[in-house]
């Protein structure tokens, strides 16, 4: 059921106890049969490597998440940041939670010395592409190429 009345939403750095809520959001967004596997969510995302992943909490539950990391950008060698996961519980979408999460992530990346942020979105994604366009993201100068490896 979608949230009808405004409720206080807090944005804070992700903690280990948030993992179950993050996985619940993923199941709601991607379906119950999708197997999510983080190599080690505690060290990779919960303050481990860079401490830049955030959750949104409301009514004593996780209602949104953004996870990413600091990386070295090619070819300049400058520090950059990558958003790897952004999700808002479908019942809480339309309340500006995604915007708040991206802004918190952006500020923390800036503090960590990142010069730019990257996110990978399928061009046909009719929800995420316009969202990130509206947040000021633009097409990169680089084109990602891939090759399928058949057995």
N, C-alpha and C positions, 0 to 999 in steps of 0.2 A: 504494500500500500504506500503510495507516495505521501511525502510529508506536506501537509497543507499550511501549517502555521510556521512562522519564522522561529527557529530554535537557535540558541547560542552554539556556534561551532568553533572549536579551538583547533589551531594548527600547532603541532609540536613535532620535534624530532622523533623519529620512529624508535620504539623500544622493543625488546624481545617479547614482551607480553602482548604486543600488537599483531604478531604473526598470524594467529588464528583469525583475527578480524580481517587481515589483508587477504588471506586465502579464501575467506567467505565471500569477499567482494569479487575476487577473481572467479569463483564458481558461479556467482550470479551473472557476471558479465560474459563469461565464456562457456558456461554450461557445466553440469556436474560430472561429465565423463572426462573432461580435460584434466590431464595430470600435469600439475605445475611442479617444476623442480628447480629450486635454487641450489647452487652448489653448496652454499652454507649461508642461509639467510641472516644468521646472527652476525657473522663477521663481514659478509659482503654488503649488507644493507643496513643493519641495525648499529649504526655508529662505528662499525668496524673500520674499513679502509678509509672512508672519508667523512662519515657523519653528516651526510647531506640528504638523507631520505626522511620524508615527513609523512605523518598521518593527520587526517582530519577526524576529530572526535565530536560526537553529539549524542546526547541522551545515553551516555555511558557506553558507547560503542564506536568502533572504527567505521567511518562512513566514506572515507577517501584515502588515497595513498599516492605518493609519488616516490619513485626510487630511481637512483642513477649513480653516476660515478664521475670522478675527475679523470681525465685522460690527456694524453699528449696528442696534439693536433698535427696532422701531416699536411703540408710539408714544412710548416714554419717551426714546429717544435714547441709552440706556445701551449699553455694549459688551456684546456677546454672542459666542458661538462657534457654529459650525455644523459638525457632522460630515457630510462629503459622501461619504466612502468608508470602509467598514470591511469588511475581508475577511481571512479566515484560510484558508490552504491546507486543502482537505478532509482531507488526510492528517494534519493537525496539529490539527484541531478537537477539542474536549473536553479540552484541556490548560490552560484558563484564559488562553490567549493574547489572546483578544478583550477579556477583563476587564482584563488588564494594559495593553493598548493604550489602552482608554478611560480608564483611570486616569492614564496618562502624559499623554494629550491634555488631560484635565481639569486636571491640575496646571499644565501649561504655559499653558493658557488663563487660569487664575486669576492666574498671574504676569504675564500680559499685560493684566490688568485686566478680564477678562470677568466679568459678573455671573451669566450663565446659559449653558447649552448647549442647542442644539436639534439634533434629528435628525428626518428625515422618513422614515416607515416606513408601508408599506401596512398597513391594519388586518388584512388576511387573511394577512400574512406570518407563517407559523407558526414560523419560526426567529428572525427578528430582533425581532419585537414582544415576545415573552416575554424575550428576552435584555435588551433595553433596559428593559423593566419591572423586571427584577431588578436593574438598575444604578441604579434610582431615578428613571428618567424617567417623566413623567406627561403625560397629554394636555394640550395647550396650551389657553389661553383663546380662542385664535383658531382659526377654521375656514378651511382653505384652500379657495378656490373657483376653479374653472377653467372656461374655455370653449374648446371645440375650434374652431379656425379652419379652415374648409373653403376650398379653392381656388376 
